[in-house]
Amino acid sequence: MKYFFSKEYENIQSSFIRDVLKIANQKDVISFAGGLPNNKLFPRKEIESIFKEYSLKLPNDLFQYSATNGLPKLIDVLKTQFNLKDEILISNGSQQALDLISSIFLNKDDKILVEEPSYVGAIGLFKSHGAICHTIQLEDDGINLKKLESKLQKNKYKFFYVIPTFQNPSSISYTLSKRKALAKMAIKYNLILVEDDPYRYLNFKNKIQPTIYDFAPNNTIYIGSFSKIFIPSLRVGYIMATSEILGKITVAKQYKDLHTNLFSQYILYKYLSNFDIFKHIKVLNSSYKKKCDFFYKTLKDELNDVLEVEKPKGGMFLWAKLKSNMDTKVLFEKSKKTKVLYIPGSVFFEDKSEKSYLRLNFTNSSKKEIKEGLKRLKKVFS
């Protein structure tokens, strides 16, 4: 039988990262591939206490349909604790937030801007909506502003997707001056910025950068997530934007899924009400800094001759480059056979021309796994 798929999905490729994660669960495989929080640091006792409390008395409205924009008392707590100045909508993770934004802005063949490199899950999503992605190269302190302005003078873009803090995959953070300059440029050219900020609080010095939204609220759609700082399986994120944009997003969500899972929202609400999430974040940062330090030192000891790498100051990833300029996607097949996984850098580049990069996750491996995994990688790259 012939199936008449949409043009966007006729030849769409499966996410490389999601496919790799299937392999990661196999026996004896050491994975540096996924952006996974550390299993041992989930607040299990606190969650168990929440389940016990709810088992004695469940909220009266838990079983019924709920408001599309989210549980009102969760929204109030989020706005207070995270100092959110404008209205927000609770989304089914940041991935749905991106889908909702795409739904209200993108028509087929609309042009958008993305960083180079950028998060492959977002790029694939934008293309599924028919978008054409133009890229702006990242520098050590953020986006190349001259190249951005040159693009804006020649084309009209629906939005510019940015990850300004501990960017995925590069771990680069925009400086304060670049954040302000980008906001100023967005206002000048009437450009919408989609600010995806899941790693903002994973700062090893526990210093929080101002958001780009702070400097251009009318031009920025801000996306926050609890997947990296709390529990990814809850699939809870949020969108902050102007009332006009958020109104359109709310309508889009009504037709997508009515509302975000109320059980998940209540778990997060109770956790934020009963416990200190910022204390939990400090625990994460302390642990992740030690993991990063150990990973970086071991990598330099084992692979300094073959890899160039900068030590990140937060986030979840090390971004490395093979000095030989060999293709890390080709070498990945050899890596699979030695049962160690990473993400080839080419999947994060729109034209796939940068073949010698790789992304390594340092948060979800033990010291023993890091040592053994990097020894296996040394054999792959030698």
N, C-alpha and C positions, 0 to 999 in steps of 0.2 A: 504494500500500500504506500502511496506517496503522501507525505505530510507537508503541508504548506506553512512552514515556520516563517516568522517575521524575518526580514532581511538582516536585522541586527543579530539575530540568534542563529541564522543559517550556518555560519562558519565560525561562531564564537568559540574561543578556546577555554578549556577548564582552567581554573586558577592553579598555577604551578605550585604555589605555597600550600594550598589545601590538599593537592595531590600528594605532596611530599609528606604532609602530616599523617597520611594513611600509613606510610612506610615507617614513620617514627615510632609507632606502637609495636613494631615487630621485636622479637626477642634479640637481645644483645646489641640493638642499634642505639648509638649515641647521637642525639639530635641537637644541633645548634641552629636548627632551621626556623622553628616557629617563634612568634612573639609571645611566649607563654610566661605568665607570672609563676613564681616558685610555688609548687604544690604545698610545701611545708609551712608557708607563711599565710595561708588563708586563715581568717579568724574563726576557726571551727567551733571553739567553745562558745563564743559569742553568738554564733548562728544557731548552735544547739539550744542555747538559752532562749533565743527568740522563738524557735519552734515549740519549746516547752510552754512558753507563755501563751502562744497562740493556740496550743492544744487545749488549754484550760478555758480560754475565751477567745473566740474568733471575732474579728470586726463584723459588724452587722451588714456592711455593704460589700463584703468580700466576694460573694457569689454572683453578684449582678453585673450587668454591663456598667462600664464606667465612663468618665469624661474623656473625650478624645485627647485633650491636651495634657492629661495626667491627673494623678491623685492630688487634690488641692493641698492637703497638709504636707505631702512630700515636696511639692513645689515650694511651699513656704519655708520649709527647713533648708532646702537647697539654696534658695535665694539668700537666706540669713547666713548660713555657714560658709557658703562659697562666694559671698559678696557679689551676687548677680544683680545688676542694676535694672535690667529690663525683664519683660515677660519671657517665660520659657515654655517649651513643650517637651514632655517626656517621650523619648523615642525608644524603639526596640533596638538598642545599641547604636553606636555611631554609624554603622553601615546603613541602617535604615534612614538615619538622618541625611546621609548623602543621597540616598535614593529619593527621599521626599524633595530635597532641594533640586535634584535633577528633574523630577516630575513637573515642578512648577516653572522651571526656567528653560529646559532644553527642548528644542525641536530638532528634527533630523538635519544633520550637516551644520548645526550651530558650532561656532568656534569657542573653545575655552582655553585657558592657560593652566599649565601645571608645572611644578618644579621638575628639574632634571638632575638627579633621579627622583622618583616619587613612589608612593605606596601603590602597589600593583592592584590591590583590591578596589581602590578608588578609580583608577584608570579604566579597569575592565567595566566597572559599573557605568561610568560616564559614556563609554563606547556602546554599552547595551542600550543607552538612550539615544544613540545616533550621533553623539558629539564627535567633533574633530579636535584632537588635542594638539596645541602648540606648546612648545617647551621653553622654559627659561632656566638657564644654568645656575646652579647653586655655587656660591663661593664660601669661603671659610666662615664668614660672618653673616650669611644669609643670601638672599637673591641678588643676582646681577641687575642692579637698578637701571643702568644704561641700556642694557638689552631689553629690559621690560618696557622702558619708555619708548624705545625704537619700535617695538611691536605695537604698542598702544597708539602710536602716531599713524600706523598703517592699517590697522584692523580694529573692528569692533568685536569685543568678546563678551559672552554672557556672564562669565565669572572667572576668577583666578583661584585655584585650589592650592592652599598652602598649609604646611605643617611646621610652624615656626619654632617649636621647642623640642629639642632632641629628635630631630626629624627622622622619619622612617623612609629609607634605610640608613641615611648618612650619619645620624646622631648630631648633626649640626644644629646650633641654636642661633636665631637671629639676634644681633645686638640690639640694644635699646634704640640706637640711632637709626638702624635699618628698619625697625618696626615703625618708628615715627615717619621715616621717609616713605615707606610703602603705603602707610595710611594716607599721607599727604598726596601721594600720586594717585591713589584710588579716588580720592575726592576730586582731584583735578580732572581726571579722565572719566568720571562717573562709572567707575569699575566696581563691581561687587567682589569682595573677597570672601571666600569660604575658608574659615580658620578652623582647622581640625587640630584639636589640642589634647590628645589622650595621654601624653607623657609629661604634661606641664608640671605635675607635682612630684615626678620621679627625678628630683634634683638632689644630688648627693650632698650638697651643702644646705639643703632645705631652704633655698632662696627662690622665691616665686617671681618670675618675670611678669611685667605688665602684658596684657594681651593686646593684639592689634585692634581688637574691638574697642578697647579703652580710648583709642585715638581717632577712630572712625566708625562710630556705632551705626550711623545711617548707611554705611557702605559695606558693613561686615556681617556675615552670618557666622555665629560662633557655635562650635560643636564640642561638647564635653562628654566624657565617658567614665564609667566606673569599672570597666573591664580590666584595666591595668592596675588600678589602685584599690580594688575591692574584690569582686568575683565576676569573671567573664561570663559564666553560665547564666547569670541573671538577665543578661542582655538589656541593661538599662543605660541609656545615655540621655542627653538633652540638647535642645537647640535654643539659642538665644538670638533674637533678631528684632527688627522694627515690627510694630504691630501690623503693618500692611503685609509684610513678608510672612510673618507668623500666621496671619489669618489664612493666607493661601496654603501654607504648609498644613494647617489644621484641616482644611477641606480635603487636601490630598490624602492625609492620613485616615480621614473618615472612610474613604473609598479603598484604602490599602488594607487596613486591619482593624478599623473601628477605634481601638485603643491598645496601649501597651499592656502586657500581662499584669494584672492587678496583684497577683501573689508576689511577683518580683518587686513591684513597687512597695508593697507593704513590708517586705523583708528589709529593703533598703531604708524605708522610713523608720522602722523600729530600731535598726542599727544606729542610724544617725541620731536618733532621739536618746538612746540608752548608752551609747559608747562614743569615744572620741576618735573619729576617723583620721584626724591629723596626727594623733599619737601612733596609730597603725601605719600611716604613711612614713613616719620617721623610722619605724622598725624596718619597713621595706627599704628605705634609702640606705640605712646602715648596713643591712644585709647585701643589698645590690652593689653598694660601693666596694665591699670586701670581695664579692664575686667578680666584679669588673677588674679590680686590682690584681686578683689572682689570675684571672683569664689573660689579662694583658701581659703580665710578667711571664707566664708560662708560654704564651704565644711568642713573645720576644726571645725567650730562651730556645724554643724549639724551631721557630720559623722566621727568625729575623733575616736570614739570608734570602728568603723567597717572598716575604710579604711586607708591604708598607701599611702601617696602620696608625691612626691617631687614637689616643686614649679619651673616651667620652667622659663627660662630667655629669651624666645622668642618662635617663632612658633605659633601653633594654638591648642595644645592639652595638657591636663593633663593625665598622665598615673598613674592609681591607682590600688591597690591590696587589695582584701578583706582579713582581718585578720583571718576570719573564714575558709579561703580556699574553700569556697563554689563555685560552678560552675556558673559563671556570664552568661553563655549562657542559662542555665536552668532558672535562675532568670530573664532573659530578657523577657520571656513569661509573667511573673508577671508584669514586668515593662511596657510592652505594654498595659496591661489592666489598669494601672494607668496613661497612656498617658504621659510617659516620656521615652525618648530613649537614649541609649548609644550604643557603639560597644563592644561586649564581646571580651576580650583579646585573647581567644583561636584561633580566626580567623587569627591572625597575627603570629601564631606559626605553623611551618611545621608539627610537630607531634601531635599538638592539646593537649599536655599533661598539659600545663600551663593553667588551667581553671579559676583561681581566679582573673585575671586582667580585667580591663576595660579601654577603651579610652573615654575621655570626651572632646568635643570641647567647648572652652570658647569664641570664637570670635563673634558668630552670635546670641547671646541671650541678652535680656535686663536684667537689675538688677532684675526686677520683675520676669522675667522668670527663672533666675538663682535661686532666693530664692525659688520660688514655685517648680521648678523642683527638687532641692536638697531635699526639704521636702518630695516630693513624693518618691525619691530614698531612703530616710531614712526608709520609711515604707516598701519598697521592700526588703531592706537588713537587717531589724531588725528581 
